[in-house]
Amino acid sequence: MSPNELQSELVDAKKELFNLRLQNATSQLDNTARIKEVRRNIARIRTVMTRKERGLA
């Protein structure tokens, strides 16, 4: 993926995480495991971005 695609993917994941946290706080969230999945996805995206910046990938 290009850096722009990674950045847009990161923004989307952060928005989703915010919405999931909001739903969890108002007891509307059924699948709480989704929060963990999204957090890990954010970490993966950031890792790929860092590797590309350093020229390791």
Summary of the structure (lengths in Angstrom):
residues: 57
radius of gyration: 13.4
end to end distance: 11.3
largest distance: 43.3
contacts: 130
relative contact order: 0.17
helix: 79%
strand: 0%
